[in-house]
Amino acid sequence: MNNDNFFLLNQTSNNVTACSQFMFNLGAFVFYPLIILIVLTDVVLRYFLNSPLPWGVELSGLLLIGAFFGPAPQCEEVKANIYLDFLYNTFSIRGKHLVDILGQFIGLFWIGMLSVRTFMEVPDMISMGETGIQFEYPLWPLRFFLGLVTSILALRLVLNIFIIMGKIKKGA
């Protein structure tokens, strides 16, 4: 890999890292606190004033999707994924790299299909004015957010494949 390609790969990786960190912060520091606030408000209104939020459960469920998927690219970024350590540790370094590449490809296939399908549904959701049942606001912004997050995760997986292939090429 020549220096121009390495620079491009490194720059792209840095941009994906910044996006991953932003999505993590959005999921962890915006969506989760909103869920807590909605659930707490709903509990107080339901049990003390006998007047629950009709849309509270639905909105907190929608926010939970964002809170779950938002941090996903950052988890891949810091290698916070799950390995079968008892099996993985028996592999040689090269074997570990090959298993890592296989895992990246499998993840890329699944998350890539989710990303494409998610973006395909956004225009239909906008044209139909799709809303929740009790939460009567458009759902397409959350769907678009999910598409962005899955696209960033897919890009991270592609970059990881190139990084691992570079390690194999170097013999590391």
N, CA and C atoms as an extended XYZ file, in Angstrom:
516
Properties=species:S:1:pos:R:3:atomname:S:1:resname:S:1:resid:I:1 pbc="F F F"
N         0.868       -1.182        0.000 N   MET     1
C         0.000        0.000        0.000 CA  MET     1
C         0.901        1.227        0.000 C   MET     1
N         0.718        2.097       -0.984 N   ASN     2
C         1.580        3.273       -1.047 CA  ASN     2
C         1.115        4.330       -0.042 C   ASN     2
N         1.903        5.389        0.091 N   ASN     3
C         1.631        6.409        1.106 CA  ASN     3
C         0.318        7.141        0.879 C   ASN     3
N        -0.049        7.397       -0.390 N   ASP     4
C        -1.315        8.089       -0.665 CA  ASP     4
C        -2.508        7.254       -0.207 C   ASP     4
N        -2.464        5.946       -0.496 N   ASN     5
C        -3.552        5.068       -0.066 CA  ASN     5
C        -3.605        4.970        1.455 C   ASN     5
N        -2.423        4.884        2.094 N   PHE     6
C        -2.382        4.817        3.547 CA  PHE     6
C        -2.940        6.096        4.153 C   PHE     6
N        -2.593        7.249        3.574 N   PHE     7
C        -3.103        8.527        4.078 CA  PHE     7
C        -4.626        8.583        3.941 C   PHE     7
N        -5.145        8.156        2.787 N   LEU     8
C        -6.589        8.159        2.563 CA  LEU     8
C        -7.297        7.222        3.545 C   LEU     8
N        -6.736        6.028        3.751 N   LEU     9
C        -7.309        5.075        4.693 CA  LEU     9
C        -7.285        5.640        6.109 C   LEU     9
N        -6.187        6.246        6.489 N   ASN    10
C        -6.045        6.827        7.825 CA  ASN    10
C        -7.004        7.997        8.019 C   ASN    10
N        -7.125        8.866        7.016 N   GLN    11
C        -8.033       10.018        7.105 CA  GLN    11
C        -9.485        9.561        7.184 C   GLN    11
N        -9.839        8.579        6.352 N   THR    12
C       -11.196        8.039        6.389 CA  THR    12
C       -11.472        7.409        7.743 C   THR    12
N       -10.507        6.684        8.269 N   SER    13
C       -10.664        6.058        9.580 CA  SER    13
C       -10.860        7.108       10.671 C   SER    13
N       -10.122        8.199       10.593 N   ASN    14
C       -10.282        9.282       11.573 CA  ASN    14
C       -11.673        9.916       11.485 C   ASN    14
N       -12.167       10.108       10.269 N   ASN    15
C       -13.519       10.668       10.096 CA  ASN    15
C       -14.587        9.719       10.617 C   ASN    15
N       -14.426        8.442       10.354 N   VAL    16
C       -15.382        7.452       10.858 CA  VAL    16
C       -15.319        7.403       12.385 C   VAL    16
N       -14.135        7.513       12.942 N   THR    17
C       -13.985        7.538       14.397 CA  THR    17
C       -14.723        8.732       14.994 C   THR    17
N       -14.596        9.891       14.381 N   ALA    18
C       -15.294       11.083       14.874 CA  ALA    18
C       -16.815       10.900       14.786 C   ALA    18
N       -17.293       10.354       13.679 N   CYS    19
C       -18.735       10.095       13.534 CA  CYS    19
C       -19.208        9.065       14.554 C   CYS    19
N       -18.396        8.034       14.769 N   SER    20
C       -18.746        7.002       15.747 CA  SER    20
C       -18.860        7.597       17.144 C   SER    20
N       -17.933        8.462       17.484 N   GLN    21
C       -17.963        9.097       18.803 CA  GLN    21
C       -19.194        9.991       18.941 C   GLN    21
N       -19.540       10.715       17.873 N   PHE    22
C       -20.732       11.555       17.906 CA  PHE    22
C       -21.991       10.710       18.098 C   PHE    22
N       -22.100        9.611       17.352 N   MET    23
C       -23.273        8.737       17.472 CA  MET    23
C       -23.345        8.115       18.868 C   MET    23
N       -22.181        7.757       19.413 N   PHE    24
C       -22.141        7.223       20.777 CA  PHE    24
C       -22.657        8.257       21.766 C   PHE    24
N       -22.152        9.489       21.646 N   ASN    25
C       -22.587       10.549       22.556 CA  ASN    25
C       -24.075       10.831       22.425 C   ASN    25
N       -24.573       10.811       21.205 N   LEU    26
C       -25.999       11.035       20.985 CA  LEU    26
C       -26.828        9.931       21.638 C   LEU    26
N       -26.407        8.698       21.440 N   GLY    27
C       -27.133        7.583       22.037 CA  GLY    27
C       -27.043        7.571       23.552 C   GLY    27
N       -25.831        7.763       24.064 N   ALA    28
C       -25.605        7.637       25.508 CA  ALA    28
C       -26.032        8.862       26.307 C   ALA    28
N       -25.866       10.053       25.739 N   PHE    29
C       -26.089       11.263       26.523 CA  PHE    29
C       -27.334       12.054       26.117 C   PHE    29
N       -28.010       11.623       25.058 N   VAL    30
C       -29.265       12.273       24.668 CA  VAL    30
C       -30.419       11.277       24.762 C   VAL    30
N       -30.305       10.142       24.051 N   PHE    31
C       -31.416        9.194       24.019 CA  PHE    31
C       -31.683        8.556       25.380 C   PHE    31
N       -30.643        8.057       26.047 N   TYR    32
C       -30.870        7.414       27.347 CA  TYR    32
C       -31.446        8.381       28.378 C   TYR    32
N       -30.910        9.594       28.529 N   PRO    33
C       -31.544       10.521       29.476 CA  PRO    33
C       -32.988       10.867       29.107 C   PRO    33
N       -33.282       10.980       27.808 N   LEU    34
C       -34.670       11.229       27.398 CA  LEU    34
C       -35.579       10.063       27.793 C   LEU    34
N       -35.087        8.851       27.620 N   ILE    35
C       -35.871        7.687       28.017 CA  ILE    35
C       -36.148        7.725       29.516 C   ILE    35
N       -35.117        8.008       30.293 N   ILE    36
C       -35.281        8.081       31.752 CA  ILE    36
C       -36.281        9.169       32.118 C   ILE    36
N       -36.168       10.319       31.487 N   LEU    37
C       -37.076       11.430       31.769 CA  LEU    37
C       -38.531       11.076       31.412 C   LEU    37
N       -38.726       10.455       30.251 N   ILE    38
C       -40.077       10.079       29.827 CA  ILE    38
C       -40.670        9.023       30.757 C   ILE    38
N       -39.877        7.996       31.074 N   VAL    39
C       -40.388        6.932       31.946 CA  VAL    39
C       -40.673        7.480       33.342 C   VAL    39
N       -39.769        8.289       33.865 N   LEU    40
C       -39.981        8.875       35.192 CA  LEU    40
C       -41.234        9.758       35.213 C   LEU    40
N       -41.391       10.595       34.195 N   THR    41
C       -42.579       11.453       34.102 CA  THR    41
C       -43.840       10.614       33.993 C   THR    41
N       -43.782        9.566       33.168 N   ASP    42
C       -44.944        8.705       32.996 CA  ASP    42
C       -45.320        8.000       34.304 C   ASP    42
N       -44.330        7.535       35.037 N   VAL    43
C       -44.598        6.863       36.314 CA  VAL    43
C       -45.236        7.825       37.307 C   VAL    43
N       -44.668        9.024       37.411 N   VAL    44
C       -45.226       10.016       38.349 CA  VAL    44
C       -46.658       10.369       37.956 C   VAL    44
N       -46.871       10.633       36.680 N   LEU    45
C       -48.218       10.991       36.232 CA  LEU    45
C       -49.203        9.830       36.383 C   LEU    45
N       -48.743        8.624       36.100 N   ARG    46
C       -49.632        7.452       36.161 CA  ARG    46
C       -50.034        7.118       37.595 C   ARG    46
N       -49.059        7.073       38.511 N   TYR    47
C       -49.340        6.562       39.844 CA  TYR    47
C       -49.688        7.628       40.879 C   TYR    47
N       -49.333        8.869       40.583 N   PHE    48
C       -49.657        9.906       41.560 CA  PHE    48
C       -50.804       10.817       41.107 C   PHE    48
N       -50.931       11.002       39.804 N   LEU    49
C       -51.985       11.885       39.298 CA  LEU    49
C       -53.021       11.147       38.444 C   LEU    49
N       -52.826        9.827       38.289 N   ASN    50
C       -53.745        8.997       37.514 CA  ASN    50
C       -53.973        9.545       36.104 C   ASN    50
N       -52.905       10.058       35.497 N   SER    51
C       -53.000       10.640       34.166 CA  SER    51
C       -51.709       10.336       33.385 C   SER    51
N       -51.547        9.086       32.909 N   PRO    52
C       -50.289        8.720       32.240 CA  PRO    52
C       -50.120        9.410       30.886 C   PRO    52
N       -48.886        9.441       30.428 N   LEU    53
C       -48.599        9.952       29.086 CA  LEU    53
C       -49.065        8.900       28.076 C   LEU    53
N       -49.983        9.226       27.196 N   PRO    54
C       -50.461        8.211       26.243 CA  PRO    54
C       -49.378        7.762       25.264 C   PRO    54
N       -48.412        8.598       25.012 N   TRP    55
C       -47.372        8.301       24.037 CA  TRP    55
C       -46.048        7.935       24.703 C   TRP    55
N       -45.991        7.883       26.020 N   GLY    56
C       -44.735        7.674       26.740 CA  GLY    56
C       -44.054        6.358       26.435 C   GLY    56
N       -44.810        5.278       26.461 N   VAL    57
C       -44.223        3.956       26.219 CA  VAL    57
C       -43.734        3.848       24.774 C   VAL    57
N       -44.537        4.357       23.849 N   GLU    58
C       -44.160        4.276       22.433 CA  GLU    58
C       -42.908        5.103       22.135 C   GLU    58
N       -42.862        6.321       22.639 N   LEU    59
C       -41.695        7.164       22.381 CA  LEU    59
C       -40.446        6.608       23.052 C   LEU    59
N       -40.563        6.118       24.267 N   SER    60
C       -39.373        5.566       24.919 CA  SER    60
C       -38.886        4.323       24.179 C   SER    60
N       -39.798        3.535       23.613 N   GLY    61
C       -39.393        2.392       22.802 CA  GLY    61
C       -38.667        2.811       21.537 C   GLY    61
N       -39.152        3.865       20.898 N   LEU    62
C       -38.474        4.381       19.696 CA  LEU    62
C       -37.093        4.936       20.039 C   LEU    62
N       -37.015        5.655       21.133 N   LEU    63
C       -35.719        6.193       21.557 CA  LEU    63
C       -34.745        5.086       21.941 C   LEU    63
N       -35.287        3.979       22.439 N   LEU    64
C       -34.435        2.853       22.804 CA  LEU    64
C       -33.725        2.274       21.583 C   LEU    64
N       -34.390        2.306       20.442 N   ILE    65
C       -33.744        1.856       19.203 CA  ILE    65
C       -32.525        2.733       18.912 C   ILE    65
N       -32.710        4.054       19.012 N   GLY    66
C       -31.588        4.964       18.804 CA  GLY    66
C       -30.513        4.798       19.861 C   GLY    66
N       -30.923        4.564       21.102 N   ALA    67
C       -29.952        4.396       22.184 CA  ALA    67
C       -29.168        3.099       22.025 C   ALA    67
N       -29.789        2.091       21.443 N   PHE    68
C       -29.115        0.814       21.231 CA  PHE    68
C       -28.179        0.874       20.027 C   PHE    68
N       -28.661        1.398       18.910 N   PHE    69
C       -27.848        1.409       17.694 CA  PHE    69
C       -26.858        2.566       17.651 C   PHE    69
N       -27.153        3.682       18.314 N   GLY    70
C       -26.243        4.831       18.297 CA  GLY    70
C       -24.820        4.497       18.730 C   GLY    70
N       -24.644        3.812       19.843 N   PRO    71
C       -23.287        3.470       20.287 CA  PRO    71
C       -22.640        2.303       19.546 C   PRO    71
N       -23.360        1.604       18.685 N   ALA    72
C       -22.822        0.411       18.026 CA  ALA    72
C       -21.530        0.664       17.239 C   ALA    72
N       -21.426        1.742       16.429 N   PRO    73
C       -20.159        1.957       15.729 CA  PRO    73
C       -18.980        2.182       16.682 C   PRO    73
N       -19.225        2.844       17.798 N   GLN    74
C       -18.154        3.085       18.760 CA  GLN    74
C       -17.725        1.781       19.435 C   GLN    74
N       -18.672        0.891       19.659 N   CYS    75
C       -18.327       -0.412       20.244 CA  CYS    75
C       -17.398       -1.186       19.311 C   CYS    75
N       -17.667       -1.124       18.027 N   GLU    76
C       -16.776       -1.776       17.062 CA  GLU    76
C       -15.441       -1.051       16.996 C   GLU    76
N       -15.489        0.247       17.141 N   GLU    77
C       -14.282        1.078       17.096 CA  GLU    77
C       -13.280        0.670       18.186 C   GLU    77
N       -13.782        0.416       19.376 N   VAL    78
C       -12.903        0.101       20.510 CA  VAL    78
C       -12.799       -1.401       20.749 C   VAL    78
N       -13.271       -2.186       19.797 N   LYS    79
C       -13.206       -3.648       19.853 CA  LYS    79
C       -13.919       -4.204       21.083 C   LYS    79
N       -15.087       -3.647       21.382 N   ALA    80
C       -15.875       -4.117       22.521 CA  ALA    80
C       -16.869       -5.175       22.064 C   ALA    80
N       -16.423       -6.030       21.145 N   ASN    81
C       -17.298       -7.074       20.658 CA  ASN    81
C       -17.023       -8.367       21.414 C   ASN    81
N       -17.840       -9.358       21.173 N   ILE    82
C       -17.775      -10.602       21.931 CA  ILE    82
C       -17.015      -11.647       21.122 C   ILE    82
N       -16.037      -12.254       21.744 N   TYR    83
C       -15.287      -13.350       21.138 CA  TYR    83
C       -15.556      -14.622       21.930 C   TYR    83
N       -15.398      -15.752       21.278 N   LEU    84
C       -15.367      -17.026       21.992 CA  LEU    84
C       -13.904      -17.235       22.387 C   LEU    84
N       -13.513      -16.603       23.492 N   ASP    85
C       -12.103      -16.564       23.879 CA  ASP    85
C       -11.463      -17.939       23.988 C   ASP    85
N       -12.206      -18.894       24.517 N   PHE    86
C       -11.609      -20.223       24.691 CA  PHE    86
C       -11.232      -20.836       23.347 C   PHE    86
N       -11.929      -20.480       22.287 N   LEU    87
C       -11.609      -20.966       20.955 CA  LEU    87
C       -10.658      -20.007       20.241 C   LEU    87
N       -10.941      -18.720       20.328 N   TYR    88
C       -10.164      -17.686       19.636 CA  TYR    88
C        -8.697      -17.706       20.084 C   TYR    88
N        -8.465      -17.923       21.375 N   ASN    89
C        -7.097      -17.903       21.902 CA  ASN    89
C        -6.264      -19.089       21.451 C   ASN    89
N        -6.891      -20.115       20.907 N   THR    90
C        -6.127      -21.268       20.411 CA  THR    90
C        -5.579      -21.029       19.003 C   THR    90
N        -6.049      -19.993       18.320 N   PHE    91
C        -5.601      -19.717       16.965 CA  PHE    91
C        -4.251      -19.014       16.972 C   PHE    91
N        -3.517      -19.208       15.883 N   SER    92
C        -2.289      -18.441       15.686 CA  SER    92
C        -2.666      -16.994       15.371 C   SER    92
N        -1.668      -16.123       15.315 N   ILE    93
C        -1.941      -14.716       14.983 CA  ILE    93
C        -2.606      -14.622       13.614 C   ILE    93
N        -2.079      -15.351       12.656 N   ARG    94
C        -2.668      -15.342       11.309 CA  ARG    94
C        -4.098      -15.892       11.342 C   ARG    94
N        -4.318      -16.955       12.090 N   GLY    95
C        -5.653      -17.528       12.222 CA  GLY    95
C        -6.623      -16.538       12.851 C   GLY    95
N        -6.161      -15.794       13.859 N   LYS    96
C        -7.002      -14.778       14.489 CA  LYS    96
C        -7.371      -13.689       13.481 C   LYS    96
N        -6.386      -13.295       12.668 N   HIS    97
C        -6.668      -12.279       11.655 CA  HIS    97
C        -7.692      -12.780       10.638 C   HIS    97
N        -7.561      -14.039       10.223 N   LEU    98
C        -8.512      -14.591        9.254 CA  LEU    98
C        -9.915      -14.696        9.854 C   LEU    98
N        -9.999      -15.099       11.112 N   VAL    99
C       -11.299      -15.159       11.782 CA  VAL    99
C       -11.866      -13.752       11.934 C   VAL    99
N       -11.015      -12.780       12.244 N   ASP   100
C       -11.471      -11.393       12.354 CA  ASP   100
C       -12.035      -10.894       11.025 C   ASP   100
N       -11.346      -11.211        9.931 N   ILE   101
C       -11.838      -10.797        8.609 CA  ILE   101
C       -13.179      -11.462        8.317 C   ILE   101
N       -13.298      -12.746        8.626 N   LEU   102
C       -14.567      -13.447        8.410 CA  LEU   102
C       -15.686      -12.786        9.218 C   LEU   102
N       -15.404      -12.457       10.465 N   GLY   103
C       -16.390      -11.781       11.306 CA  GLY   103
C       -16.780      -10.414       10.764 C   GLY   103
N       -15.800       -9.687       10.236 N   GLN   104
C       -16.081       -8.372        9.651 CA  GLN   104
C       -16.981       -8.511        8.430 C   GLN   104
N       -16.701       -9.527        7.584 N   PHE   105
C       -17.527       -9.737        6.396 CA  PHE   105
C       -18.957      -10.128        6.764 C   PHE   105
N       -19.105      -10.994        7.755 N   ILE   106
C       -20.450      -11.404        8.176 CA  ILE   106
C       -21.203      -10.201        8.739 C   ILE   106
N       -20.534       -9.441        9.590 N   GLY   107
C       -21.163       -8.243       10.140 CA  GLY   107
C       -21.496       -7.231        9.055 C   GLY   107
N       -20.594       -7.078        8.094 N   LEU   108
C       -20.810       -6.139        6.991 CA  LEU   108
C       -22.014       -6.554        6.154 C   LEU   108
N       -22.169       -7.845        5.909 N   PHE   109
C       -23.316       -8.325        5.146 CA  PHE   109
C       -24.612       -7.963        5.862 C   PHE   109
N       -24.696       -8.277        7.148 N   TRP   110
C       -25.927       -8.037        7.904 CA  TRP   110
C       -26.201       -6.545        8.064 C   TRP   110
N       -25.220       -5.792        8.502 N   ILE   111
C       -25.434       -4.369        8.777 CA  ILE   111
C       -25.590       -3.602        7.464 C   ILE   111
N       -24.928       -4.067        6.405 N   GLY   112
C       -25.089       -3.433        5.091 CA  GLY   112
C       -26.504       -3.588        4.564 C   GLY   112
N       -27.064       -4.792        4.726 N   MET   113
C       -28.451       -5.006        4.283 CA  MET   113
C       -29.408       -4.163        5.116 C   MET   113
N       -29.169       -4.075        6.415 N   LEU   114
C       -30.020       -3.249        7.276 CA  LEU   114
C       -29.945       -1.783        6.860 C   LEU   114
N       -28.747       -1.316        6.559 N   SER   115
C       -28.557        0.080        6.162 CA  SER   115
C       -29.281        0.390        4.856 C   SER   115
N       -29.102       -0.456        3.863 N   VAL   116
C       -29.743       -0.235        2.563 CA  VAL   116
C       -31.266       -0.248        2.711 C   VAL   116
N       -31.775       -1.241        3.423 N   ARG   117
C       -33.224       -1.347        3.600 CA  ARG   117
C       -33.774       -0.148        4.369 C   ARG   117
N       -33.041        0.292        5.355 N   THR   118
C       -33.481        1.436        6.155 CA  THR   118
C       -33.586        2.690        5.300 C   THR   118
N       -32.553        2.957        4.505 N   PHE   119
C       -32.598        4.137        3.642 CA  PHE   119
C       -33.668        4.017        2.564 C   PHE   119
N       -33.945        2.793        2.114 N   MET   120
C       -34.989        2.603        1.097 CA  MET   120
C       -36.373        2.942        1.646 C   MET   120
N       -36.577        2.751        2.942 N   GLU   121
C       -37.890        2.982        3.536 CA  GLU   121
C       -38.155        4.448        3.882 C   GLU   121
N       -37.114        5.253        4.018 N   VAL   122
C       -37.300        6.648        4.433 CA  VAL   122
C       -38.192        7.433        3.472 C   VAL   122
N       -37.967        7.403        2.148 N   PRO   123
C       -38.858        8.166        1.255 CA  PRO   123
C       -40.318        7.732        1.348 C   PRO   123
N       -40.559        6.423        1.498 N   ASP   124
C       -41.939        5.945        1.635 CA  ASP   124
C       -42.563        6.450        2.929 C   ASP   124
N       -41.776        6.460        4.000 N   MET   125
C       -42.292        6.947        5.278 CA  MET   125
C       -42.649        8.426        5.192 C   MET   125
N       -41.836        9.190        4.480 N   ILE   126
C       -42.113       10.621        4.317 CA  ILE   126
C       -43.372       10.820        3.476 C   ILE   126
N       -43.456       10.094        2.350 N   SER   127
C       -44.606       10.289        1.456 CA  SER   127
C       -45.922        9.835        2.093 C   SER   127
N       -45.870        8.815        2.941 N   MET   128
C       -47.093        8.335        3.593 CA  MET   128
C       -47.385        9.080        4.888 C   MET   128
N       -46.428        9.885        5.343 N   GLY   129
C       -46.620       10.596        6.605 CA  GLY   129
C       -46.736        9.645        7.782 C   GLY   129
N       -45.911        8.594        7.759 N   GLU   130
C       -45.997        7.560        8.789 CA  GLU   130
C       -45.646        8.113       10.168 C   GLU   130
N       -46.520        7.849       11.112 N   THR   131
C       -46.317        8.266       12.499 CA  THR   131
C       -46.541        7.064       13.404 C   THR   131
N       -46.276        7.279       14.689 N   GLY   132
C       -46.586        6.245       15.658 CA  GLY   132
C       -48.082        6.202       15.913 C   GLY   132
N       -48.497        5.273       16.746 N   ILE   133
C       -49.925        5.143       17.059 CA  ILE   133
C       -50.344        6.232       18.030 C   ILE   133
N       -49.662        6.335       19.138 N   GLN   134
C       -49.949        7.371       20.124 CA  GLN   134
C       -49.040        8.585       19.938 C   GLN   134
N       -47.819        8.328       19.515 N   PHE   135
C       -46.851        9.393       19.264 CA  PHE   135
C       -47.053        9.851       17.826 C   PHE   135
N       -47.781       10.936       17.649 N   GLU   136
C       -48.232       11.332       16.318 CA  GLU   136
C       -47.285       12.304       15.615 C   GLU   136
N       -46.024       11.967       15.621 N   TYR   137
C       -45.017       12.742       14.913 CA  TYR   137
C       -44.334       11.817       13.910 C   TYR   137
N       -43.741       12.373       12.863 N   PRO   138
C       -43.120       11.531       11.834 CA  PRO   138
C       -42.031       10.623       12.418 C   PRO   138
N       -41.993        9.393       11.911 N   LEU   139
C       -41.004        8.419       12.364 CA  LEU   139
C       -39.763        8.386       11.475 C   LEU   139
N       -39.818        9.050       10.326 N   TRP   140
C       -38.702        8.950        9.397 CA  TRP   140
C       -37.391        9.520        9.939 C   TRP   140
N       -37.369       10.550       10.808 N   PRO   141
C       -36.060       10.995       11.306 CA  PRO   141
C       -35.317        9.910       12.091 C   PRO   141
N       -36.050        9.126       12.869 N   LEU   142
C       -35.403        8.037       13.601 CA  LEU   142
C       -34.917        6.967       12.633 C   LEU   142
N       -35.699        6.686       11.598 N   ARG   143
C       -35.287        5.708       10.597 CA  ARG   143
C       -34.048        6.199        9.847 C   ARG   143
N       -34.014        7.485        9.535 N   PHE   144
C       -32.846        8.061        8.866 CA  PHE   144
C       -31.619        7.981        9.781 C   PHE   144
N       -31.810        8.274       11.072 N   PHE   145
C       -30.719        8.147       12.041 CA  PHE   145
C       -30.193        6.715       12.076 C   PHE   145
N       -31.100        5.744       12.077 N   LEU   146
C       -30.695        4.346       12.071 CA  LEU   146
C       -29.893        4.023       10.809 C   LEU   146
N       -30.301        4.578        9.672 N   GLY   147
C       -29.551        4.375        8.434 CA  GLY   147
C       -28.156        4.975        8.503 C   GLY   147
N       -28.044        6.172        9.085 N   LEU   148
C       -26.723        6.789        9.241 CA  LEU   148
C       -25.820        5.954       10.135 C   LEU   148
N       -26.367        5.523       11.250 N   VAL   149
C       -25.570        4.738       12.196 CA  VAL   149
C       -25.107        3.434       11.560 C   VAL   149
N       -26.004        2.733       10.885 N   THR   150
C       -25.619        1.469       10.263 CA  THR   150
C       -24.630        1.689        9.119 C   THR   150
N       -24.739        2.814        8.421 N   SER   151
C       -23.770        3.123        7.362 CA  SER   151
C       -22.385        3.386        7.941 C   SER   151
N       -22.338        4.108        9.046 N   ILE   152
C       -21.046        4.371        9.705 CA  ILE   152
C       -20.447        3.062       10.207 C   ILE   152
N       -21.290        2.208       10.779 N   LEU   153
C       -20.801        0.909       11.246 CA  LEU   153
C       -20.298        0.073       10.073 C   LEU   153
N       -21.019        0.080        8.953 N   ALA   154
C       -20.581       -0.671        7.771 CA  ALA   154
C       -19.245       -0.143        7.252 C   ALA   154
N       -19.085        1.169        7.246 N   LEU   155
C       -17.816        1.754        6.810 CA  LEU   155
C       -16.684        1.363        7.755 C   LEU   155
N       -16.966        1.337        9.050 N   ARG   156
C       -15.958        0.905       10.028 CA  ARG   156
C       -15.552       -0.536        9.773 C   ARG   156
N       -16.511       -1.400        9.447 N   LEU   157
C       -16.205       -2.803        9.182 CA  LEU   157
C       -15.346       -2.949        7.926 C   LEU   157
N       -15.646       -2.163        6.895 N   VAL   158
C       -14.825       -2.189        5.675 CA  VAL   158
C       -13.397       -1.731        5.995 C   VAL   158
N       -13.276       -0.657        6.753 N   LEU   159
C       -11.937       -0.172        7.133 CA  LEU   159
C       -11.195       -1.216        7.957 C   LEU   159
N       -11.906       -1.884        8.853 N   ASN   160
C       -11.271       -2.934        9.657 CA  ASN   160
C       -10.730       -4.056        8.781 C   ASN   160
N       -11.466       -4.407        7.729 N   ILE   161
C       -11.002       -5.451        6.811 CA  ILE   161
C        -9.673       -5.031        6.186 C   ILE   161
N        -9.587       -3.790        5.728 N   PHE   162
C        -8.333       -3.312        5.131 CA  PHE   162
C        -7.207       -3.271        6.156 C   PHE   162
N        -7.508       -2.861        7.367 N   ILE   163
C        -6.487       -2.803        8.418 CA  ILE   163
C        -5.978       -4.201        8.738 C   ILE   163
N        -6.889       -5.166        8.869 N   ILE   164
C        -6.485       -6.538        9.181 CA  ILE   164
C        -5.692       -7.138        8.015 C   ILE   164
N        -6.120       -6.857        6.796 N   MET   165
C        -5.392       -7.364        5.619 CA  MET   165
C        -3.984       -6.771        5.577 C   MET   165
N        -3.860       -5.497        5.973 N   GLY   166
C        -2.530       -4.897        6.062 CA  GLY   166
C        -1.655       -5.584        7.090 C   GLY   166
N        -2.253       -5.978        8.223 N   LYS   167
C        -1.490       -6.702        9.248 CA  LYS   167
C        -1.052       -8.068        8.737 C   LYS   167
N        -1.930       -8.736        8.001 N   ILE   168
C        -1.564      -10.041        7.431 CA  ILE   168
C        -0.436       -9.888        6.433 C   ILE   168
N        -0.522       -8.845        5.617 N   LYS   169
C         0.501       -8.598        4.611 CA  LYS   169
C         1.855       -8.323        5.247 C   LYS   169
N         1.852       -7.587        6.373 N   LYS   170
C         3.098       -7.286        7.095 CA  LYS   170
C         3.635       -8.505        7.849 C   LYS   170
N         2.759       -9.494        8.052 N   GLY   171
C         3.172      -10.663        8.795 CA  GLY   171
C         2.964      -10.520       10.290 C   GLY   171
N         2.212       -9.512       10.697 N   ALA   172
C         1.991       -9.291       12.124 CA  ALA   172
C         0.823      -10.110       12.623 C   ALA   172
